[in-house]
Amino acid sequence: MSKYKSQFLHTLDARGYIRQVTHEDALDGYCAGRAPAAYIGFDATADSLHVGHLMGIMMLRRLQQAGGKPIILIGGGTTRVGDPTDKEKSRPILTEAEIASNIEGIRKAFEPFISFGPGPTDALMVNNADWLDDLGYIEFLRDIGKYFTINTMVKQDTVARRLANEQPYTFLEFNYVLLQSYDFLELFRRHGCALQMGGSDQWGNIVAGADLIHKADGGEAFGLTCPLITTASGGKMGKTADGAVWLNADKCSAYEYWQFWRNTEDDDVARFLRLFTDLPLAEIARLEALEGSEINDAKIALADAATTLLHGAGAAREAKEGAAAAFRGGGSLDNLPTYEIAAEGEASSTVALLRAAELVGSNGEARRKIGEGAVRVNDRVVSQDSQHAHTETLPEVGAFKVQVGKKRIALVRPA
């Protein structure tokens, strides 16, 4: 039996999202109320979000499913400062044009997961530049700065670590906790939002914001953090050898996304099913009990469900069929990621094909992979590169099937 009365906290607890909470009983009461609002902040440092952001996105999804109102705070203002949390050095500062472009891409990443609109439980996206851009420095120090002490701020893990290592910690970065706390205060005043959520590395900033609301307005506000997700082998969630696994379709295809989840480590499958899919817990328990080679069925279920959430059921099905075509010789090769290369009659070098398919980052890497025997073109191992190495295409699709290792496959069509 759950220790929580509210559906939202009950779901988060059952699926493994909760690391820390403030004022647990009072928070449970708030979440049991009518359309409770909660927010998570996202800095606009890239033009998409990636799998590493999915914990926050899924918590907002769970909130909406439980009848709450998700608020997505985009740091159009704070991105110009840069969140120093858990960073060993300062981030580069982006221009306003770059930030605006990134915000547009970030909204697209949310749309498959959360419904936006004017209703009481529809999601709201806000930009903290709306209140930070016109904030007067003297007034901010007078009205907000008085509630913060240096004694407390230097004890935060990030600050203490940077100072202990004698690494620069700018006054600009030092102000970030004040700005994030002020965001919480503004959302409390503007939208009645009394809950901020985030990763466990944000605990100090979240608590500082709740304290500011209490000191400045006498209000009651809460914080909730989730664990920072790593893989069973200790890797960073959402990262592969090729970089981040992006959520926007123009940066990561449905096939690549499906393959990412299909390649989940055995010990992570059940946990990721609970966190990143909507499958019922009873079905997840059944999949978790599978052993031996049957674990692959659980991985396929994870890949299907996660890809369906982001790209839709049709795209997930096509991705699965593409994988079957690539690895078992069945299904349609048309579902593989497809790239174009300038036609050279009917011939192309292996290096050119690998570069066109974005399977390597340089000509040198391509030649190394060829030398290692890791490259196949049209299912044949390529042992050396030459200017005109391939003179045949796949008849059914008119393209080269290019493969590095066992799992990285694409089609390259002569333009």
Secondary structure, DSSP 8 states (H G I E B T S, - for coil): --S-SSHHHHHHHHHT--SEESSHHHHHHHHTSSS-EEEEEEE-SSSS-BGGGHHHHHHHHHHHHTT-EEEEEEETTGGGT---TT-SS------HHHHHHHHHHHHHHHTTTS-BSSSTTSBEEEETHHHHTT--HHHHHHHTGGG--HHHHTTSHHHHHHHHTT----HHHHTHHHHHHHHHHHHHHHH---EEEEEGGGHHHHHHHHHHHHHHH----EEEEE---B-TTS-BTTEETTEE-BSSTTTS-HHHHHHHHHT--GGGHHHHHHHH----HHHHHHHHT--GGGHHHHHHHHHHHHHHHHH-HHHHHHHHHHHHHHHHS-S-GGGS-EEEE---TT-B-HHHHHHHTTS-SSHHHHHHHHHTT-EEETTEE--S--TT-B---BTTTTBEEEEETTTEEEEEEE-
